[in-house]
């Protein structure tokens, strides 16, 4: 009995020791070498079953949302906000068209000399703001002052010639009156001579007058006739002289107009010795200097008017809904903290490349379609109040819906 009890105790001791040992130790401890192979396999299967029972199944495992409900709610809210922001942005963005291919533009003025002469004064400096009519520079005017005086003298001389001819015309009219009176006097003497000649002829036929008296009356008649013819010739000559004087007056009046035109030209040339600002703006790129001899057409400086606008080169695919008068928000790179507003003034009738120096010839060679850009003129609603010059970069945004 003692031997059996001892053998039975040795057999049951490992099992009790295995149950008392922690499960992890039981899983890691290899099976005893004294047991048969079947017991080893059964022990491995039992350990796997125990491990499977210890690990919770997927169906029993709690979800992430249940473990972190506040984080999940925050994430959901953020996703909804992102979706709402994207939808709002899309609805708002489709109402606008914008481009960064836009610049400040203006009609710059080339200030050049119209006459030749030495520059005596440059009244402005680089980038100086000036008002319309302000003096920019002066050219020596001594020669042009002399030319003006000469032209004025020519006008005075022409007027004097006209006055002289007019006086001669008045005198000639007086001579015509005298000649006409002489004609009348000769006519009266001729009539009397005719009467005397007729009377003497009758008396001679009756024998009451002498032959000498009749001959003397006939001679007087012939003399009075000659005197009348002379008076008529003098009257005609006086009248013809009036036509000569009138032609002289016309010639002198033409000379007067020529002299007056020369005077106007001299005055105009004299005014060109002083160059003024055509409009309000800024004088820039000044090349003129005091003492320099200027030639006609020589560029002396550039002038930038205050009247500026935006020239935006939109893609042709952006012009479907763009119309004149639509509001525009203008962002100027030089003034990022300021906002400017304007409106669409006009859309150029053609793409920019159509008016370039070398326009595209798509009918030659291979053709590759390129989206063209069309210049759009945008004007400010009110003066910007800041310095703006041609070529400065802007970003206009046009509200097209």
DOGU-707357 format. One record per residue (C-alpha): residue number from 0; residue in three letters; z negated, x negated, y negated. Coordinates in Angstrom, 2 decimals. Each point is the difference from the previous one (the first is absolute). Last residue first. Example, Ala and Ser with C-alpha at 12.3 -4.5 7.8 and 13.67 -1.06 7.14 Angstrom:
<atoms>
    nr   rest        pz        px        py
     1    Ser     -7.14    -13.67      1.06
     0    Ala     -0.66      1.37      3.44
</atoms>
This chain:
<atoms>
    nr   rest        pz        px        py
   400    Unk     61.16     22.45    -86.47
   399    Unk      1.67     -3.14     -1.46
   398    Unk     -3.06     -1.65     -1.55
   397    Unk      1.36     -3.44     -0.94
   396    Unk     -2.10     -3.12      0.56
   395    Unk      0.98     -3.02     -2.09
   394    Unk     -1.05     -3.55      0.92
   393    Unk      0.47     -2.47     -2.84
   392    Unk      1.13     -3.62     -0.38
   391    Unk      0.71     -1.49     -3.43
   390    Unk      3.71     -0.81     -0.47
   389    Unk      0.37      1.14     -3.59
   388    Unk     -3.21     -0.20     -2.02
   387    Unk     -3.10      2.12     -0.33
   386    Unk     -2.93     -0.66     -2.32
   385    Unk     -2.46      2.86      0.07
   384    Unk     -0.19      3.36     -1.80
   383    Unk      2.14      1.71      2.64
   382    Unk      1.81      2.17     -2.54
   381    Unk     -0.06      3.61      1.22
   380    Unk      1.57      1.91      2.89
   379    Unk      1.55     -3.25      1.20
   378    Unk      3.63      0.00      1.12
   377    Unk      1.36     -0.41      3.53
   376    Unk      3.64     -0.97      0.56
   375    Unk      1.08      0.05      3.65
   374    Unk      2.15     -2.80      1.41
   373    Unk      1.59      0.79      3.40
   372    Unk     -0.65     -2.18      3.03
   371    Unk      2.34     -0.15      2.96
   370    Unk     -0.99      0.25      3.67
   369    Unk      2.17     -2.54      1.77
   368    Unk      2.80      0.88      2.40
   367    Unk      1.64     -3.04      1.52
   366    Unk      3.77     -0.15     -0.38
   365    Unk      2.16     -2.80      1.36
   364    Unk      2.72     -1.39     -2.23
   363    Unk      1.54      1.79     -2.96
   362    Unk     -0.29      3.73     -0.77
   361    Unk     -3.66     -0.42     -0.92
   360    Unk      0.84     -1.84     -3.21
   359    Unk     -3.41     -0.46     -1.65
   358    Unk     -0.10     -0.34     -3.76
   357    Unk      0.14     -3.52     -1.50
   356    Unk     -1.47      0.16     -3.49
   355    Unk     -2.18      2.92      0.99
   354    Unk      0.73      3.60     -0.97
   353    Unk      0.60      1.35      3.52
   352    Unk     -2.86     -2.15      1.32
   351    Unk     -2.53      1.98     -1.98
   350    Unk      0.97      3.29      1.55
   349    Unk      1.83      2.68     -1.92
   348    Unk     -0.55      2.60     -2.69
   347    Unk     -3.37     -1.39     -1.08
   346    Unk     -2.85      2.48      0.24
   345    Unk     -1.54      1.27     -3.22
   344    Unk     -3.23      0.41     -1.96
   343    Unk     -2.61      0.24      2.75
   342    Unk     -3.37      0.48     -1.61
   341    Unk     -2.89     -2.10     -1.22
   340    Unk     -3.64     -0.84      0.57
   339    Unk     -1.94     -3.21     -0.22
   338    Unk     -3.25     -0.98      1.71
   337    Unk     -2.00     -3.07     -0.94
   336    Unk     -2.10     -2.24      2.22
   335    Unk      2.94     -1.86      1.53
   334    Unk      1.44     -1.04     -3.39
   333    Unk      2.53     -2.80      0.68
   332    Unk      1.11      1.64      3.25
   331    Unk      0.90      3.22     -1.78
   330    Unk     -0.69      3.24      1.87
   329    Unk      2.05      2.97     -1.20
   328    Unk     -0.71      3.57      1.08
   327    Unk      3.13      2.10     -0.41
   326    Unk      0.53      3.63     -0.87
   325    Unk      3.39      1.64      0.77
   324    Unk      2.21      0.57     -3.06
   323    Unk      3.25     -1.15      1.54
   322    Unk      0.24      0.80      3.74
   321    Unk     -0.96     -1.75      3.26
   320    Unk      0.10      2.23      3.10
   319    Unk      2.73     -1.78      1.97
   318    Unk     -0.35     -3.29     -1.87
   317    Unk     -2.15     -1.92      2.50
   316    Unk      2.80     -0.66      2.52
   315    Unk      1.96     -1.76     -2.75
   314    Unk     -2.74     -2.57     -0.19
   313    Unk     -1.69     -0.12     -3.37
   312    Unk      0.66     -2.75     -2.56
   311    Unk     -2.43      0.81     -2.81
   310    Unk      0.88     -0.95     -3.59
   309    Unk     -3.06      0.74     -2.07
   308    Unk      0.17      0.48     -3.77
   307    Unk     -0.34     -1.98     -3.22
   306    Unk      0.23      0.84     -3.72
   305    Unk     -1.93     -2.81     -1.64
   304    Unk      3.22     -1.93     -0.55
   303    Unk      0.47     -3.55      1.36
   302    Unk      1.81     -2.39     -2.34
   301    Unk      1.62     -3.21      1.12
   300    Unk      0.58     -2.97     -2.30
   299    Unk      2.66     -2.06     -1.82
   298    Unk      3.10      0.74      2.06
   297    Unk      3.06     -1.48     -1.75
   296    Unk      2.65      2.62     -0.71
   295    Unk      0.94     -1.43     -3.39
   294    Unk     -1.34     -3.58     -0.26
   293    Unk     -3.46     -1.02     -1.12
   292    Unk     -0.83     -3.41     -1.43
   291    Unk     -3.61     -0.84      0.89
   290    Unk     -2.23     -0.90     -2.94
   289    Unk     -2.84      2.32      0.99
   288    Unk      0.13      0.71      3.71
   287    Unk      1.74      2.63      2.11
   286    Unk     -0.58      0.04      3.77
   285    Unk     -2.49      2.88      0.13
   284    Unk     -0.51      1.34      3.53
   283    Unk     -1.99      2.97     -1.31
   282    Unk     -0.29      2.34     -2.96
   281    Unk     -1.97      3.11      0.94
   280    Unk      0.71      3.64     -0.80
   279    Unk      0.69      2.47     -2.77
   278    Unk      3.69      0.57     -0.61
   277    Unk      2.96     -1.89     -1.53
   276    Unk     -2.16     -2.96     -1.05
   275    Unk      1.46     -1.74     -3.06
   274    Unk      2.47     -2.85     -0.55
   273    Unk      0.40     -1.15     -3.61
   272    Unk      3.24     -1.89     -0.70
   271    Unk      1.76      3.12      1.22
   270    Unk     -0.81      1.70     -3.33
   269    Unk      2.28     -2.51     -1.76
   268    Unk      2.85      0.81      2.34
   267    Unk     -0.40      3.66     -0.83
   266    Unk     -0.05     -0.75     -3.73
   265    Unk      3.12     -2.16      0.30
   264    Unk      1.75      2.66      2.02
   263    Unk     -0.92      2.64     -2.55
   262    Unk      1.32     -2.25     -2.80
   261    Unk      3.22     -0.68      1.89
   260    Unk      0.41      3.74      0.49
   259    Unk     -0.56      0.50     -3.75
   258    Unk      2.64     -2.63     -0.75
   257    Unk      2.48      1.67      2.30
   256    Unk     -0.77      3.36     -1.53
   255    Unk      0.54     -1.50     -3.48
   254    Unk      3.25     -1.60      1.07
   253    Unk      1.18      3.39      1.23
   252    Unk     -1.02      1.46     -3.36
   251    Unk      1.97     -2.75     -1.75
   250    Unk      3.10      0.82      1.98
   249    Unk     -0.36      3.71     -0.72
   248    Unk     -0.48     -0.75     -3.70
   247    Unk      3.09     -2.20     -0.02
   246    Unk      2.00      2.80      1.59
   245    Unk     -1.26      2.30     -2.75
   244    Unk      1.04     -2.55     -2.65
   243    Unk      3.50     -0.13      1.40
   242    Unk      0.17      3.81      0.07
   241    Unk     -1.13      0.09     -3.64
   240    Unk      2.76     -2.47     -0.90
   239    Unk      2.54      2.59      1.14
   238    Unk     -1.28      2.41     -2.65
   237    Unk      0.36     -2.55     -2.75
   236    Unk      3.52     -0.82      1.10
   235    Unk      0.92      3.69      0.03
   234    Unk     -1.35      0.45     -3.53
   233    Unk      1.87     -3.06     -1.25
   232    Unk      3.22      1.29      1.52
   231    Unk     -0.51      3.42     -1.62
   230    Unk     -0.61     -1.62     -3.36
   229    Unk      3.14     -2.11      0.34
   228    Unk      2.10      3.06      0.86
   227    Unk     -1.41      1.83     -3.02
   226    Unk      0.77     -2.94     -2.29
   225    Unk      3.55     -0.11      1.35
   224    Unk      0.46      3.70     -0.78
   223    Unk     -1.47     -0.53     -3.47
   222    Unk      2.49     -2.76     -0.62
   221    Unk      2.96      2.12      1.19
   220    Unk     -1.02      2.88     -2.26
   219    Unk     -0.43     -2.33     -2.98
   218    Unk      3.52     -1.25      0.57
   217    Unk      1.38      3.55      0.05
   216    Unk     -1.82      0.84     -3.23
   215    Unk      1.40     -3.13     -1.69
   214    Unk      3.53      0.86      1.16
   213    Unk     -0.26      3.49     -1.50
   212    Unk     -1.39     -1.32     -3.26
   211    Unk      2.81     -2.52     -0.25
   210    Unk      2.67      2.59      0.59
   209    Unk     -1.19      1.90     -3.00
   208    Unk     -1.49      3.41     -0.06
   207    Unk      1.18      3.26     -1.66
   206    Unk      3.45     -0.09      1.57
   205    Unk     -0.58      2.95      2.26
   204    Unk      0.54     -2.20      3.11
   203    Unk     -2.22     -2.70     -1.46
   202    Unk     -2.71      2.58     -0.59
   201    Unk      0.18      1.11      3.63
   200    Unk     -0.16     -3.59      1.30
   199    Unk     -2.81     -0.78     -2.38
   198    Unk     -1.99      2.97      1.40
   197    Unk      0.54     -1.02      3.61
   196    Unk     -1.02     -3.61     -0.65
   195    Unk     -3.05      1.13     -1.92
   194    Unk     -1.08      2.32      2.82
   193    Unk      0.53     -2.69      2.62
   192    Unk     -1.98     -2.48     -2.07
   191    Unk     -2.86      2.47     -0.28
   190    Unk     -0.09      0.46      3.79
   189    Unk      0.11     -3.75      0.49
   188    Unk     -2.88     -0.54     -2.37
   187    Unk     -2.06      2.57      1.93
   186    Unk      0.83     -1.67      3.32
   185    Unk     -0.86     -3.40     -1.39
   184    Unk     -3.41      1.30     -1.07
   183    Unk     -0.59      1.59      3.40
   182    Unk      0.99     -3.20      1.78
   181    Unk     -2.25     -1.98     -2.29
   180    Unk     -2.81      2.37      0.89
   179    Unk      0.68     -0.60      3.71
   178    Unk     -0.10     -3.73     -0.62
   177    Unk     -3.32      0.29     -1.78
   176    Unk     -1.48      2.04      2.86
   175    Unk      1.34     -2.50      2.53
   174    Unk     -1.52     -2.85     -1.99
   173    Unk     -3.35      1.79      0.13
   172    Unk      0.36      0.36      3.77
   171    Unk      0.70     -3.72      0.13
   170    Unk     -3.21     -0.72     -1.82
   169    Unk     -1.98      2.10      2.49
   168    Unk      1.72     -1.74      2.90
   167    Unk     -0.74     -3.38     -1.52
   166    Unk     -3.68      0.97     -0.13
   165    Unk      0.13      1.02      3.67
   164    Unk      1.62     -3.32      0.81
   163    Unk     -2.82     -1.84     -1.72
   162    Unk     -2.69      2.10      1.72
   161    Unk      1.56     -0.70      3.40
   160    Unk      0.08     -3.69     -0.73
   159    Unk     -3.64      0.09     -1.03
   158    Unk     -0.94      1.78      3.24
   157    Unk      1.75     -2.69      1.98
   156    Unk     -1.78     -2.73     -1.93
   155    Unk     -3.41      1.59      0.58
   154    Unk      0.68      0.35      3.72
   153    Unk      1.08     -3.62      0.24
   152    Unk     -3.15     -1.08     -1.78
   151    Unk     -2.09      1.87      2.58
   150    Unk      1.87     -1.75      2.79
   149    Unk     -0.66     -3.38     -1.58
   148    Unk     -3.68      0.83     -0.38
   147    Unk     -0.16      1.02      3.66
   146    Unk      1.66     -3.22      1.12
   145    Unk     -2.52     -1.99     -2.01
   144    Unk     -2.89      1.83      1.64
   143    Unk      1.63     -0.64      3.39
   142    Unk      0.09     -3.73     -0.61
   141    Unk     -3.69     -0.03     -1.03
   140    Unk     -1.13      2.21      2.92
   139    Unk     -1.71     -2.49      2.35
   138    Unk     -0.92      1.93      3.14
   137    Unk     -3.22      2.01      0.47
   136    Unk     -2.07      0.95      3.06
   135    Unk     -1.80      2.93      1.64
   134    Unk     -0.66      2.25     -3.00
   133    Unk     -1.66      3.31      0.91
   132    Unk      2.28      3.02     -0.01
   131    Unk     -1.60      1.66      3.03
   130    Unk     -3.47     -1.35      0.65
   129    Unk     -0.88     -3.33      1.50
   128    Unk     -2.10     -1.18      2.95
   127    Unk      0.05     -3.80      0.36
   126    Unk      1.03     -1.24      3.44
   125    Unk      1.09     -3.40     -1.36
   124    Unk     -0.35     -0.42     -3.74
   123    Unk      1.51      1.91     -2.89
   122    Unk      1.30     -0.75     -3.54
   121    Unk      2.45     -2.77      0.84
   120    Unk      1.19     -1.32     -3.37
   119    Unk      2.89     -2.02     -1.50
   118    Unk      2.50      0.20      2.84
   117    Unk      3.19     -1.79     -1.03
   116    Unk      3.15      2.05     -0.14
   115    Unk      2.62      1.83      1.99
   114    Unk      0.17      3.76      0.13
   113    Unk     -0.82      2.70      2.56
   112    Unk     -2.91     -1.94      1.53
   111    Unk     -1.51      1.30      3.24
   110    Unk     -2.92      2.19      1.05
   109    Unk      0.59      1.19      3.56
   108    Unk     -1.75      3.33      0.46
   107    Unk     -1.78      1.01      3.21
   106    Unk      0.63      3.51      1.23
   105    Unk     -3.14      0.52      2.05
   104    Unk     -1.15      0.00      3.64
   103    Unk     -3.35     -0.21      1.74
   102    Unk      0.48     -0.50      3.72
   101    Unk      0.22      1.87      3.28
   100    Unk      0.57     -1.03      3.62
    99    Unk     -3.56      0.95      0.99
    98    Unk      1.10      3.49      0.92
    97    Unk     -1.52      3.47      0.11
    96    Unk      0.87      3.52      1.11
    95    Unk     -2.67      2.71      0.03
    94    Unk     -0.64      3.42      1.55
    93    Unk      0.22     -1.33      3.56
    92    Unk     -3.01     -2.21     -0.74
    91    Unk     -2.37      2.95     -0.57
    90    Unk      0.67      1.81      3.28
    89    Unk      0.01     -3.32      1.84
    88    Unk     -3.24     -1.16     -1.59
    87    Unk     -1.70      3.31      0.77
    86    Unk      1.12     -0.16      3.63
    85    Unk     -1.19     -3.61      0.35
    84    Unk     -3.32      0.79     -1.69
    83    Unk     -0.57      3.05      2.22
    82    Unk      0.68     -2.08      3.12
    81    Unk     -2.35     -2.72     -1.20
    80    Unk     -2.68      2.57     -0.83
    79    Unk      0.33      1.56      3.45
    78    Unk     -0.30     -3.43      1.64
    77    Unk     -3.02     -0.87     -2.13
    76    Unk     -1.68      3.30      0.88
    75    Unk      0.60     -0.61      3.71
    74    Unk     -1.43     -3.52     -0.25
    73    Unk     -3.08      1.29     -1.79
    72    Unk     -0.51      2.71      2.63
    71    Unk      0.30     -2.55      2.81
    70    Unk     -2.49     -2.29     -1.70
    69    Unk     -2.44      2.89     -0.41
    68    Unk      0.28      1.13      3.64
    67    Unk     -0.61     -3.43      1.56
    66    Unk     -1.22      0.54      3.66
    65    Unk      1.54      3.44      0.27
    64    Unk      3.31     -1.21     -1.48
    63    Unk     -0.03     -3.04      2.30
    62    Unk     -0.28      2.20      3.09
    61    Unk     -3.07      0.13      2.37
    60    Unk      0.61     -1.40      3.62
    59    Unk     -0.52      2.72      2.70
    58    Unk      3.66      0.56      0.64
    57    Unk      0.72     -3.67     -0.09
    56    Unk     -2.62     -0.65      2.76
    55    Unk     -3.36     -1.67     -0.61
    54    Unk     -0.60     -3.30      1.82
    53    Unk     -3.08      0.09      2.39
    52    Unk      1.72      2.21      2.60
    51    Unk      2.93     -2.35      0.24
    50    Unk     -2.36     -2.97      0.34
    49    Unk     -1.92      1.78      2.79
    48    Unk      3.22      0.87      1.78
    47    Unk      1.16     -3.60     -0.29
    46    Unk     -3.32     -1.24      1.37
    45    Unk      0.23      2.43      2.97
    44    Unk      3.53     -1.19      0.73
    43    Unk     -1.19     -3.59     -0.04
    42    Unk     -3.01      0.87      2.25
    41    Unk      2.27      1.78      2.46
    40    Unk      2.25     -3.03      0.15
    39    Unk     -2.95     -2.31      0.66
    38    Unk     -1.47      2.35      2.61
    37    Unk      3.31     -0.01      1.88
    36    Unk      0.13     -3.81     -0.08
    35    Unk     -3.33     -0.36      1.85
    34    Unk     -3.19     -0.85     -1.71
    33    Unk     -1.62     -3.52      0.32
    32    Unk      2.13     -1.33     -2.82
    31    Unk     -1.71      2.21     -2.50
    30    Unk      2.22      1.78     -2.51
    29    Unk      0.68     -1.67     -3.33
    28    Unk     -2.32      0.73     -2.86
    27    Unk      1.82      1.08     -3.16
    26    Unk     -0.06      3.74      0.62
    25    Unk     -3.61      0.04      1.17
    24    Unk     -1.09     -2.09     -2.90
    23    Unk      1.66      2.51     -2.35
    22    Unk     -1.71      2.85      1.82
    21    Unk     -3.45     -1.48     -0.50
    20    Unk     -1.88     -1.15      3.22
    19    Unk     -2.39      2.54      1.61
    18    Unk      2.80      1.60      2.01
    17    Unk      1.26     -3.41      1.18
    16    Unk     -3.54     -1.11      0.98
    15    Unk     -0.43      3.22      1.94
    14    Unk      3.26     -0.63      1.82
    13    Unk     -0.83     -3.67      0.60
    12    Unk     -3.42      0.91      1.49
    11    Unk      1.28      2.65      2.42
    10    Unk      1.45     -2.44      2.55
     9    Unk     -2.87     -2.49     -0.12
     8    Unk     -2.47      2.88      0.39
     7    Unk      1.85      1.22      3.04
     6    Unk     -0.16     -3.43      1.53
     5    Unk     -3.77     -0.25     -0.71
     4    Unk     -0.64      3.46      1.33
     3    Unk      1.94     -0.80      3.14
     2    Unk     -1.89     -3.26      0.54
     1    Unk     -3.37      1.66     -0.61
     0    Unk      0.77      2.81      2.37
</atoms>
